[in-house]
Amino acid sequence: MPISKRLAAEFIGTLWLVLGGCGSAVLATNYPNLGIGFAGISLAFGLTVLTGAYALGHISGAHFNPAVSIGLWAGKRFPANELLPYIVAQVLGAIAGAGILFLIATGKDGFSAVSGGFASNGFGAGSLGSPGGYAAHAAFVAEVVMTFFFVVVILGATSKWAPKGFAPLAIGLCLTLIHLITIPVTNTSVNPARSTGPALIVAFQGGSWAVEQLWMFWVAPILGATIAGFFYLWLSGEDGEPAAKQASAEADGDSGTSDADNGSDGGD
């Protein structure tokens, strides 16, 4: 697949993630007895990834997230020379998604991206980006750990030894779970691009706090994703082969048998 088409898919997929996920938070929560709440926002983020992965995964791999791209690189699933183009496409898609959301949201009288937070991520007491007012260390730990597990699920679900056709479902449900846990802490990032789009809109409207805290939502997710990539590479065995499969092959070798003798195709 040409790189231009893969980058277009990453742009559209990340736009969809921000428009659907952040859009649910900005547009569909402030209605007493009718708003979707944290659970609805969590589901919306999961659904954007699930649908985007099924629609675009065969084109670009459906990363939609700079941390995921870096984690896949660390796990030897993605080439280093394509990291920068993918990340640029993802960030531009997130900005476009946030821009479209802003155009829609300003159609309501009294809307303010600054006073409402515009689904930006943050930390600290009184921060609009942390509904629970969690301190920086709590936000950092949450983002590192949740991104770690997100990338582990991605690497496992997309392994050639995993059940076929279910990866988007597992990944979407994982992101839903992550949001259910961490929306009160940071509004949930685990995605530097998703954090950048809304933060720039808030800055455009004169609010500085989201951009000032944006570093957290680049550093922590990328750290968690990188650790996950190296960890899963070790866990799965050399060259991406599961350790259990290697152990089985070694046992077969010791007993004088092989996959060919057993009629196996080697797990493909």
MIDOSE-1310 file (N, C-alpha, C; in nm, 2 decimals, decimal comma, always signed):
residues 268
mpis	+0,08/-0,12/+0,00/+0,00/+0,00/+0,00/+0,09/+0,12/+0,00; +0,07/+0,22/-0,09/+0,15/+0,34/-0,10/+0,14/+0,42/+0,03; +0,25/+0,48/+0,07/+0,26/+0,55/+0,20/+0,16/+0,67/+0,20; +0,13/+0,73/+0,09/+0,03/+0,84/+0,08/-0,11/+0,79/+0,13
krla	-0,14/+0,67/+0,09/-0,28/+0,62/+0,13/-0,28/+0,58/+0,27; -0,17/+0,52/+0,32/-0,16/+0,48/+0,46/-0,16/+0,61/+0,55; -0,10/+0,71/+0,51/-0,10/+0,84/+0,59/-0,24/+0,90/+0,59; -0,31/+0,89/+0,47/-0,44/+0,94/+0,46/-0,53/+0,86/+0,56
aefi	-0,51/+0,73/+0,57/-0,59/+0,65/+0,66/-0,57/+0,69/+0,80; -0,44/+0,71/+0,84/-0,41/+0,75/+0,97/-0,47/+0,89/+1,01; -0,47/+0,98/+0,91/-0,53/+1,11/+0,93/-0,68/+1,10/+0,96; -0,75/+1,03/+0,87/-0,89/+1,01/+0,88/-0,93/+0,94/+1,01
gtlw	-0,85/+0,83/+1,04/-0,88/+0,75/+1,16/-0,86/+0,83/+1,29; -0,76/+0,91/+1,30/-0,73/+0,99/+1,42/-0,84/+1,10/+1,43; -0,87/+1,16/+1,31/-0,98/+1,26/+1,31/-1,11/+1,20/+1,37; -1,14/+1,08/+1,32/-1,26/+1,01/+1,37/-1,26/+0,98/+1,52
lvlg	-1,14/+0,95/+1,57/-1,12/+0,92/+1,71/-1,15/+1,04/+1,79; -1,09/+1,16/+1,75/-1,11/+1,28/+1,83/-1,25/+1,33/+1,81; -1,31/+1,33/+1,69/-1,44/+1,38/+1,67/-1,54/+1,29/+1,75; -1,53/+1,16/+1,74/-1,62/+1,07/+1,81/-1,60/+1,07/+1,96
gcgs	-1,48/+1,05/+2,01/-1,45/+1,04/+2,15/-1,46/+1,17/+2,22; -1,39/+1,27/+2,18/-1,40/+1,40/+2,24/-1,53/+1,47/+2,22; -1,59/+1,44/+2,10/-1,72/+1,49/+2,07/-1,82/+1,45/+2,16; -1,82/+1,32/+2,20/-1,92/+1,27/+2,30/-1,90/+1,35/+2,43
avla	-1,78/+1,38/+2,47/-1,76/+1,45/+2,60/-1,81/+1,59/+2,59; -1,78/+1,66/+2,48/-1,81/+1,80/+2,46/-1,96/+1,82/+2,44; -2,02/+1,74/+2,36/-2,16/+1,76/+2,31/-2,27/+1,69/+2,38; -2,24/+1,57/+2,44/-2,34/+1,48/+2,48/-2,35/+1,46/+2,63
tnyp	-2,28/+1,54/+2,71/-2,28/+1,51/+2,86/-2,36/+1,61/+2,94; -2,37/+1,73/+2,90/-2,43/+1,84/+2,98/-2,58/+1,84/+2,97; -2,65/+1,73/+2,99/-2,79/+1,72/+2,99/-2,84/+1,64/+3,11; -2,89/+1,70/+3,21/-2,94/+1,63/+3,33/-3,03/+1,52/+3,30
nlgi	-3,00/+1,40/+3,35/-3,08/+1,28/+3,33/-3,08/+1,22/+3,19; -3,01/+1,29/+3,10/-3,00/+1,24/+2,96/-2,86/+1,23/+2,91; -2,77/+1,30/+2,97/-2,63/+1,30/+2,93/-2,57/+1,16/+2,94; -2,47/+1,13/+2,86/-2,41/+1,00/+2,85/-2,31/+0,97/+2,97
gfag	-2,26/+1,07/+3,03/-2,17/+1,04/+3,15/-2,04/+0,98/+3,11; -1,96/+0,94/+3,22/-1,83/+0,88/+3,19/-1,84/+0,75/+3,12; -1,94/+0,67/+3,15/-1,95/+0,54/+3,08/-1,98/+0,56/+2,93; -2,06/+0,66/+2,90/-2,09/+0,68/+2,76/-1,97/+0,73/+2,68
isla	-1,89/+0,82/+2,75/-1,77/+0,87/+2,68/-1,67/+0,76/+2,66; -1,66/+0,68/+2,76/-1,57/+0,56/+2,75/-1,61/+0,47/+2,63; -1,73/+0,45/+2,62/-1,78/+0,36/+2,51/-1,76/+0,43/+2,38; -1,78/+0,56/+2,37/-1,76/+0,63/+2,25/-1,62/+0,62/+2,20
fglt	-1,52/+0,64/+2,29/-1,38/+0,63/+2,25/-1,35/+0,48/+2,20; -1,40/+0,39/+2,27/-1,38/+0,25/+2,23/-1,44/+0,22/+2,09; -1,56/+0,27/+2,07/-1,63/+0,25/+1,94/-1,56/+0,32/+1,82; -1,50/+0,44/+1,85/-1,43/+0,50/+1,74/-1,31/+0,42/+1,69
vltg	-1,24/+0,36/+1,79/-1,12/+0,28/+1,76/-1,17/+0,15/+1,69; -1,27/+0,09/+1,75/-1,32/-0,04/+1,69/-1,36/-0,02/+1,55; -1,45/+0,08/+1,52/-1,50/+0,10/+1,38/-1,39/+0,14/+1,29; -1,30/+0,23/+1,34/-1,19/+0,28/+1,26/-1,09/+0,17/+1,22
ayal	-1,07/+0,08/+1,32/-0,98/-0,03/+1,29/-1,03/-0,13/+1,19; -1,16/-0,16/+1,20/-1,22/-0,25/+1,10/-1,22/-0,18/+0,96; -1,25/-0,05/+0,96/-1,26/+0,02/+0,83/-1,12/+0,05/+0,76; -1,02/+0,08/+0,85/-0,89/+0,13/+0,79/-0,77/+0,04/+0,83
ghis	-0,79/-0,06/+0,91/-0,68/-0,14/+0,96/-0,60/-0,20/+0,85; -0,67/-0,25/+0,74/-0,61/-0,32/+0,63/-0,53/-0,22/+0,54; -0,55/-0,09/+0,56/-0,48/+0,01/+0,48/-0,35/+0,05/+0,56; -0,37/+0,10/+0,68/-0,25/+0,16/+0,75/-0,21/+0,09/+0,88
gahf	-0,29/-0,01/+0,92/-0,26/-0,07/+1,05/-0,34/-0,01/+1,16; -0,41/+0,10/+1,13/-0,50/+0,17/+1,23/-0,43/+0,20/+1,36; -0,32/+0,27/+1,35/-0,26/+0,31/+1,48/-0,33/+0,42/+1,54; -0,36/+0,54/+1,47/-0,43/+0,65/+1,52/-0,38/+0,71/+1,65
npav	-0,25/+0,69/+1,67/-0,19/+0,72/+1,80/-0,04/+0,72/+1,79; +0,03/+0,83/+1,81/+0,18/+0,82/+1,81/+0,24/+0,72/+1,91; +0,18/+0,71/+2,02/+0,24/+0,61/+2,12/+0,22/+0,47/+2,07; +0,11/+0,44/+2,00/+0,10/+0,31/+1,95/+0,20/+0,28/+1,84
sigl	+0,22/+0,38/+1,75/+0,32/+0,36/+1,65/+0,46/+0,33/+1,71; +0,49/+0,41/+1,81/+0,62/+0,39/+1,87/+0,63/+0,26/+1,95; +0,52/+0,21/+2,01/+0,52/+0,08/+2,07/+0,53/-0,03/+1,97; +0,47/-0,02/+1,86/+0,48/-0,12/+1,75/+0,62/-0,12/+1,70
wagk	+0,69/-0,01/+1,69/+0,83/+0,00/+1,65/+0,91/-0,08/+1,75; +0,89/-0,05/+1,88/+0,97/-0,12/+1,99/+0,95/-0,27/+1,98; +0,83/-0,31/+1,94/+0,80/-0,45/+1,94/+0,83/-0,51/+1,80; +0,91/-0,44/+1,72/+0,95/-0,48/+1,59/+0,84/-0,52/+1,49
rfpa	+0,73/-0,44/+1,51/+0,62/-0,45/+1,42/+0,60/-0,34/+1,32; +0,69/-0,24/+1,33/+0,67/-0,12/+1,25/+0,81/-0,06/+1,22; +0,84/-0,01/+1,10/+0,97/+0,04/+1,06/+1,00/+0,18/+1,12; +1,12/+0,20/+1,16/+1,15/+0,33/+1,22/+1,14/+0,45/+1,12
nell	+1,17/+0,42/+1,00/+1,17/+0,53/+0,90/+1,03/+0,58/+0,86; +0,92/+0,51/+0,91/+0,79/+0,56/+0,89/+0,72/+0,62/+1,01; +0,80/+0,62/+1,12/+0,74/+0,68/+1,25/+0,70/+0,83/+1,23; +0,79/+0,91/+1,18/+0,77/+1,05/+1,17/+0,65/+1,08/+1,08
pyiv	+0,64/+1,03/+0,96/+0,52/+1,05/+0,88/+0,39/+1,01/+0,94; +0,39/+0,90/+1,01/+0,27/+0,85/+1,07/+0,23/+0,95/+1,19; +0,33/+0,99/+1,27/+0,30/+1,08/+1,38/+0,25/+1,21/+1,33; +0,31/+1,26/+1,22/+0,26/+1,39/+1,17/+0,11/+1,38/+1,12
aqvl	+0,09/+1,27/+1,05/-0,05/+1,25/+1,00/-0,15/+1,23/+1,11; -0,11/+1,17/+1,22/-0,20/+1,15/+1,33/-0,23/+1,28/+1,40; -0,12/+1,36/+1,42/-0,14/+1,49/+1,49/-0,23/+1,58/+1,41; -0,20/+1,58/+1,28/-0,29/+1,67/+1,19/-0,43/+1,62/+1,19
gaia	-0,45/+1,49/+1,19/-0,59/+1,44/+1,20/-0,66/+1,48/+1,33; -0,58/+1,47/+1,44/-0,64/+1,51/+1,57/-0,68/+1,66/+1,57; -0,59/+1,74/+1,51/-0,62/+1,89/+1,51/-0,74/+1,91/+1,42; -0,75/+1,84/+1,31/-0,87/+1,86/+1,22/-1,00/+1,81/+1,29
gagi	-0,99/+1,70/+1,36/-1,10/+1,65/+1,43/-1,15/+1,75/+1,54; -1,05/+1,80/+1,61/-1,08/+1,90/+1,72/-1,14/+2,03/+1,65; -1,09/+2,07/+1,54/-1,14/+2,19/+1,47/-1,29/+2,17/+1,43; -1,32/+2,05/+1,37/-1,46/+2,02/+1,33/-1,55/+2,02/+1,45
lfli	-1,50/+1,96/+1,56/-1,58/+1,96/+1,68/-1,60/+2,10/+1,74; -1,50/+2,18/+1,73/-1,52/+2,32/+1,77/-1,62/+2,40/+1,69; -1,62/+2,38/+1,56/-1,72/+2,44/+1,47/-1,86/+2,40/+1,51; -1,88/+2,27/+1,54/-2,01/+2,22/+1,58/-2,05/+2,28/+1,72
atgk	-1,96/+2,27/+1,81/-1,99/+2,31/+1,95/-2,02/+2,46/+1,96; -1,96/+2,54/+1,88/-1,99/+2,69/+1,88/-2,12/+2,72/+1,83; -2,19/+2,63/+1,78/-2,33/+2,65/+1,73/-2,43/+2,67/+1,84; -2,38/+2,64/+1,97/-2,47/+2,66/+2,08/-2,43/+2,78/+2,16
dgfs	-2,53/+2,86/+2,19/-2,50/+2,99/+2,26/-2,44/+2,96/+2,40; -2,34/+3,04/+2,43/-2,27/+3,03/+2,56/-2,16/+2,93/+2,56; -2,13/+2,86/+2,45/-2,02/+2,76/+2,45/-1,89/+2,83/+2,47; -1,80/+2,77/+2,55/-1,66/+2,82/+2,56/-1,57/+2,71/+2,58
avsg	-1,47/+2,69/+2,49/-1,38/+2,59/+2,50/-1,29/+2,61/+2,62; -1,27/+2,73/+2,66/-1,18/+2,76/+2,77/-1,24/+2,72/+2,90; -1,36/+2,77/+2,93/-1,43/+2,75/+3,05/-1,48/+2,60/+3,07; -1,51/+2,54/+2,95/-1,56/+2,40/+2,96/-1,45/+2,30/+2,95
gfas	-1,33/+2,34/+2,91/-1,22/+2,24/+2,90/-1,20/+2,17/+2,77; -1,31/+2,16/+2,69/-1,30/+2,10/+2,56/-1,24/+1,96/+2,55; -1,27/+1,88/+2,66/-1,22/+1,74/+2,67/-1,07/+1,73/+2,67; -1,00/+1,84/+2,71/-0,86/+1,84/+2,71/-0,81/+1,76/+2,83
ngfg	-0,69/+1,71/+2,83/-0,63/+1,63/+2,93/-0,55/+1,72/+3,03; -0,55/+1,69/+3,16/-0,48/+1,77/+3,25/-0,46/+1,70/+3,38; -0,40/+1,77/+3,48/-0,38/+1,72/+3,61/-0,38/+1,83/+3,71; -0,39/+1,80/+3,84/-0,38/+1,90/+3,94/-0,52/+1,94/+3,99
agsl	-0,52/+1,99/+4,12/-0,65/+2,04/+4,18/-0,70/+2,16/+4,10; -0,83/+2,15/+4,07/-0,89/+2,26/+4,00/-0,87/+2,26/+3,85; -0,80/+2,16/+3,79/-0,78/+2,15/+3,65/-0,90/+2,10/+3,58; -0,94/+2,16/+3,47/-1,05/+2,11/+3,39/-1,02/+1,98/+3,32
gspg	-0,89/+1,95/+3,31/-0,85/+1,83/+3,25/-0,84/+1,71/+3,34; -0,87/+1,73/+3,47/-0,87/+1,62/+3,57/-0,99/+1,64/+3,66; -1,10/+1,57/+3,62/-1,23/+1,59/+3,69/-1,21/+1,56/+3,84; -1,12/+1,47/+3,88/-1,10/+1,44/+4,02/-0,99/+1,52/+4,09
gyaa	-0,93/+1,61/+4,01/-0,82/+1,69/+4,07/-0,70/+1,61/+4,11; -0,66/+1,51/+4,03/-0,55/+1,43/+4,07/-0,41/+1,50/+4,05; -0,32/+1,47/+4,13/-0,19/+1,53/+4,13/-0,11/+1,48/+4,01; +0,00/+1,55/+3,97/+0,08/+1,52/+3,86/+0,14/+1,37/+3,86
haaf	+0,18/+1,33/+3,98/+0,24/+1,20/+3,99/+0,14/+1,09/+3,96; +0,02/+1,11/+4,01/-0,09/+1,01/+3,98/-0,13/+1,01/+3,84; -0,13/+1,13/+3,77/-0,16/+1,13/+3,63/-0,05/+1,06/+3,55; +0,07/+1,09/+3,59/+0,18/+1,03/+3,51/+0,18/+0,87/+3,52
vaev	+0,16/+0,82/+3,64/+0,15/+0,68/+3,66/+0,04/+0,62/+3,59; -0,08/+0,68/+3,59/-0,20/+0,63/+3,52/-0,17/+0,62/+3,37; -0,12/+0,73/+3,32/-0,10/+0,73/+3,17/+0,01/+0,63/+3,13; +0,12/+0,62/+3,20/+0,22/+0,52/+3,17/+0,16/+0,38/+3,17
vmtf	+0,10/+0,34/+3,28/+0,05/+0,21/+3,30/-0,06/+0,17/+3,21; -0,16/+0,26/+3,18/-0,27/+0,23/+3,09/-0,22/+0,22/+2,95; -0,12/+0,31/+2,91/-0,07/+0,30/+2,77/+0,01/+0,17/+2,76; +0,08/+0,13/+2,86/+0,15/+0,00/+2,86/+0,05/-0,12/+2,83
ffvv	-0,06/-0,12/+2,90/-0,15/-0,23/+2,88/-0,22/-0,22/+2,75; -0,25/-0,10/+2,71/-0,32/-0,08/+2,58/-0,23/-0,14/+2,46; -0,10/-0,11/+2,47/-0,01/-0,15/+2,36/+0,01/-0,31/+2,37; +0,02/-0,36/+2,49/+0,03/-0,50/+2,51/-0,09/-0,57/+2,45
vilg	-0,21/-0,52/+2,47/-0,33/-0,58/+2,41/-0,33/-0,57/+2,26; -0,28/-0,46/+2,21/-0,27/-0,44/+2,06/-0,17/-0,54/+2,00; -0,05/-0,55/+2,07/+0,05/-0,65/+2,01/+0,00/-0,79/+2,02; -0,07/-0,82/+2,13/-0,12/-0,96/+2,15/-0,24/-0,99/+2,05
atsk	-0,33/-0,90/+2,04/-0,45/-0,92/+1,96/-0,42/-0,92/+1,81; -0,31/-0,85/+1,77/-0,27/-0,85/+1,63/-0,16/-0,95/+1,59; -0,12/-1,03/+1,69/-0,02/-1,14/+1,66/-0,08/-1,24/+1,56; +0,01/-1,29/+1,48/-0,04/-1,39/+1,38/-0,08/-1,52/+1,44
wapk	-0,05/-1,53/+1,57/-0,10/-1,65/+1,64/-0,23/-1,63/+1,72; -0,28/-1,50/+1,72/-0,41/-1,47/+1,78/-0,52/-1,51/+1,69; -0,64/-1,53/+1,75/-0,76/-1,55/+1,67/-0,78/-1,44/+1,57; -0,82/-1,48/+1,45/-0,83/-1,38/+1,34/-0,96/-1,31/+1,34
gfap	-0,95/-1,18/+1,31/-1,07/-1,10/+1,30/-1,13/-1,03/+1,42; -1,06/-1,06/+1,54/-1,12/-1,01/+1,66/-1,03/-0,89/+1,72; -0,92/-0,86/+1,65/-0,83/-0,76/+1,71/-0,90/-0,63/+1,73; -0,98/-0,57/+1,64/-1,04/-0,44/+1,66/-1,14/-0,45/+1,78
laig	-1,20/-0,56/+1,80/-1,29/-0,57/+1,92/-1,22/-0,57/+2,05; -1,11/-0,64/+2,05/-1,03/-0,65/+2,18/-0,97/-0,51/+2,21; -0,92/-0,44/+2,10/-0,86/-0,31/+2,12/-0,96/-0,21/+2,16; -1,07/-0,21/+2,09/-1,18/-0,11/+2,13/-1,23/-0,13/+2,27
lclt	-1,25/-0,25/+2,31/-1,29/-0,28/+2,45/-1,19/-0,24/+2,55; -1,06/-0,26/+2,52/-0,95/-0,22/+2,61/-0,95/-0,07/+2,62; -0,97/+0,00/+2,52/-0,97/+0,15/+2,53/-1,09/+0,19/+2,61; -1,20/+0,13/+2,59/-1,32/+0,16/+2,67/-1,29/+0,14/+2,82
lihl	-1,23/+0,03/+2,86/-1,19/+0,00/+3,00/-1,10/+0,10/+3,05; -1,00/+0,14/+2,97/-0,90/+0,24/+3,02/-0,97/+0,37/+3,05; -1,06/+0,41/+2,97/-1,14/+0,53/+2,99/-1,22/+0,52/+3,12; -1,29/+0,41/+3,14/-1,37/+0,39/+3,26/-1,28/+0,41/+3,38
itip	-1,16/+0,37/+3,38/-1,07/+0,38/+3,49/-1,01/+0,52/+3,51; -0,97/+0,58/+3,40/-0,89/+0,70/+3,42/-0,95/+0,84/+3,37; -1,07/+0,84/+3,33/-1,13/+0,97/+3,30/-1,13/+1,06/+3,42; -1,16/+1,01/+3,54/-1,15/+1,10/+3,66/-1,01/+1,15/+3,69
vtnt	-0,91/+1,08/+3,64/-0,77/+1,12/+3,67/-0,72/+1,22/+3,57; -0,73/+1,20/+3,44/-0,67/+1,29/+3,34/-0,76/+1,32/+3,22; -0,89/+1,28/+3,23/-0,98/+1,28/+3,12/-0,93/+1,17/+3,02; -0,84/+1,09/+3,05/-0,78/+0,98/+2,97/-0,72/+1,03/+2,84
svnp	-0,59/+1,01/+2,83/-0,52/+1,04/+2,70/-0,48/+0,91/+2,64; -0,37/+0,85/+2,69/-0,30/+0,73/+2,63/-0,27/+0,76/+2,48; -0,28/+0,88/+2,44/-0,27/+0,91/+2,30/-0,22/+1,06/+2,28; -0,10/+1,09/+2,25/-0,05/+1,22/+2,24/-0,12/+1,31/+2,14
arst	-0,16/+1,25/+2,03/-0,24/+1,32/+1,92/-0,37/+1,37/+1,97; -0,44/+1,27/+2,04/-0,58/+1,30/+2,09/-0,57/+1,42/+2,19; -0,46/+1,43/+2,27/-0,44/+1,54/+2,36/-0,41/+1,67/+2,30; -0,33/+1,66/+2,19/-0,28/+1,78/+2,12/-0,39/+1,86/+2,05
gpal	-0,48/+1,79/+1,98/-0,59/+1,86/+1,91/-0,67/+1,95/+2,00; -0,74/+1,90/+2,11/-0,82/+1,98/+2,20/-0,74/+2,09/+2,27; -0,61/+2,06/+2,31/-0,53/+2,16/+2,38/-0,50/+2,28/+2,29; -0,48/+2,25/+2,16/-0,46/+2,37/+2,07/-0,58/+2,45/+2,05
ivaf	-0,70/+2,39/+2,05/-0,82/+2,46/+2,04/-0,84/+2,55/+2,16; -0,81/+2,50/+2,28/-0,82/+2,58/+2,40/-0,73/+2,69/+2,40; -0,60/+2,67/+2,35/-0,50/+2,77/+2,34/-0,55/+2,88/+2,24; -0,61/+2,84/+2,13/-0,66/+2,93/+2,02/-0,76/+3,02/+2,08
qggs	-0,84/+2,97/+2,18/-0,94/+3,05/+2,24/-0,89/+3,13/+2,36; -0,76/+3,12/+2,39/-0,70/+3,21/+2,49/-0,67/+3,14/+2,62; -0,69/+3,01/+2,63/-0,66/+2,93/+2,75/-0,52/+2,87/+2,74; -0,44/+2,88/+2,84/-0,30/+2,83/+2,83/-0,28/+2,70/+2,90
wave	-0,37/+2,66/+2,99/-0,34/+2,55/+3,08/-0,32/+2,42/+3,01; -0,40/+2,39/+2,91/-0,40/+2,26/+2,84/-0,27/+2,24/+2,77; -0,22/+2,35/+2,70/-0,09/+2,34/+2,63/+0,03/+2,33/+2,73; +0,01/+2,40/+2,84/+0,12/+2,40/+2,94/+0,13/+2,26/+3,00
qlwm	+0,02/+2,18/+3,01/+0,03/+2,05/+3,07/+0,04/+1,94/+2,96; +0,05/+1,98/+2,84/+0,05/+1,88/+2,73/+0,17/+1,79/+2,73; +0,28/+1,84/+2,78/+0,40/+1,75/+2,78/+0,38/+1,62/+2,85; +0,29/+1,62/+2,96/+0,26/+1,50/+3,03/+0,20/+1,39/+2,94
fwva	+0,12/+1,44/+2,84/+0,05/+1,34/+2,76/+0,12/+1,31/+2,63; +0,24/+1,35/+2,62/+0,34/+1,30/+2,52/+0,43/+1,21/+2,59; +0,49/+1,25/+2,70/+0,60/+1,18/+2,77/+0,54/+1,05/+2,82; +0,44/+1,05/+2,90/+0,39/+0,93/+2,97/+0,34/+0,82/+2,88
pilg	+0,25/+0,86/+2,78/+0,21/+0,75/+2,69/+0,32/+0,69/+2,61; +0,41/+0,77/+2,56/+0,52/+0,72/+2,48/+0,61/+0,63/+2,56; +0,64/+0,67/+2,69/+0,71/+0,58/+2,78/+0,64/+0,45/+2,80; +0,52/+0,45/+2,83/+0,44/+0,33/+2,86/+0,44/+0,24/+2,73
atia	+0,42/+0,30/+2,62/+0,41/+0,22/+2,49/+0,55/+0,16/+2,46; +0,66/+0,23/+2,48/+0,79/+0,18/+2,45/+0,82/+0,06/+2,54; +0,79/+0,08/+2,67/+0,81/-0,03/+2,76/+0,73/-0,16/+2,72; +0,61/-0,13/+2,68/+0,52/-0,24/+2,63/+0,57/-0,31/+2,51
gffy	+0,63/-0,23/+2,42/+0,68/-0,30/+2,29/+0,80/-0,39/+2,32; +0,89/-0,34/+2,40/+1,01/-0,42/+2,44/+0,97/-0,54/+2,53; +0,87/-0,52/+2,62/+0,83/-0,63/+2,70/+0,76/-0,74/+2,62; +0,67/-0,70/+2,53/+0,60/-0,80/+2,46/+0,69/-0,87/+2,36
lwls	+0,79/-0,80/+2,31/+0,89/-0,87/+2,22/+0,96/-0,98/+2,30; +1,00/-0,95/+2,43/+1,06/-1,05/+2,51/+0,97/-1,16/+2,55; +0,84/-1,12/+2,58/+0,74/-1,22/+2,63/+0,71/-1,32/+2,52; +0,70/-1,27/+2,40/+0,65/-1,35/+2,29/+0,77/-1,44/+2,23
gedg	+0,89/-1,41/+2,26/+1,00/-1,48/+2,21/+1,08/-1,41/+2,10; +1,19/-1,47/+2,06/+1,27/-1,41/+1,96/+1,19/-1,40/+1,82; +1,21/-1,29/+1,75/+1,15/-1,28/+1,62/+0,99/-1,28/+1,63; +0,94/-1,25/+1,74/+0,79/-1,25/+1,76/+0,73/-1,38/+1,77
epaa	+0,81/-1,49/+1,79/+0,75/-1,62/+1,81/+0,72/-1,64/+1,95; +0,59/-1,68/+1,99/+0,56/-1,70/+2,13/+0,65/-1,79/+2,20; +0,69/-1,76/+2,32/+0,78/-1,84/+2,40/+0,73/-1,98/+2,42; +0,60/-2,00/+2,43/+0,54/-2,13/+2,45/+0,56/-2,22/+2,32
kqas	+0,55/-2,15/+2,21/+0,57/-2,22/+2,08/+0,72/-2,26/+2,07; +0,81/-2,17/+2,11/+0,95/-2,20/+2,11/+0,98/-2,32/+2,20; +0,93/-2,32/+2,32/+0,95/-2,43/+2,41/+0,90/-2,56/+2,35; +0,79/-2,55/+2,29/+0,73/-2,68/+2,23/+0,82/-2,73/+2,12
aead	+0,87/-2,63/+2,04/+0,96/-2,67/+1,93/+1,09/-2,73/+1,98; +1,14/-2,67/+2,09/+1,26/-2,73/+2,15/+1,24/-2,87/+2,20; +1,12/-2,89/+2,27/+1,09/-3,02/+2,32/+1,08/-3,12/+2,21; +1,01/-3,08/+2,10/+1,00/-3,17/+1,98/+1,14/-3,21/+1,93
gdsg	+1,23/-3,11/+1,92/+1,36/-3,13/+1,87/+1,44/-3,23/+1,96; +1,42/-3,22/+2,10/+1,48/-3,31/+2,19/+1,43/-3,45/+2,17; +1,30/-3,46/+2,13/+1,24/-3,60/+2,12/+1,25/-3,65/+1,98; +1,32/-3,58/+1,89/+1,34/-3,63/+1,76/+1,22/-3,60/+1,66
tsda	+1,12/-3,52/+1,70/+1,01/-3,49/+1,62/+1,02/-3,34/+1,57; +0,93/-3,30/+1,48/+0,93/-3,17/+1,43/+0,79/-3,13/+1,39; +0,77/-3,00/+1,36/+0,63/-2,96/+1,31/+0,60/-3,03/+1,19; +0,69/-3,05/+1,10/+0,67/-3,12/+0,97/+0,62/-3,26/+1,00
dngs	+0,69/-3,33/+1,09/+0,65/-3,47/+1,13/+0,51/-3,47/+1,18; +0,47/-3,37/+1,25/+0,33/-3,37/+1,31/+0,23/-3,31/+1,22; +0,27/-3,28/+1,10/+0,17/-3,22/+1,00/+0,13/-3,08/+1,02; +0,21/-3,01/+1,11/+0,18/-2,87/+1,14/+0,23/-2,78/+1,03
dggd	+0,17/-2,66/+1,02/+0,22/-2,56/+0,92/+0,31/-2,46/+0,99; +0,35/-2,48/+1,11/+0,43/-2,39/+1,18/+0,36/-2,28/+1,25; +0,23/-2,29/+1,26/+0,15/-2,19/+1,33/+0,10/-2,07/+1,25; +0,12/-2,07/+1,12/+0,08/-1,96/+1,03/-0,07/-1,97/+1,01
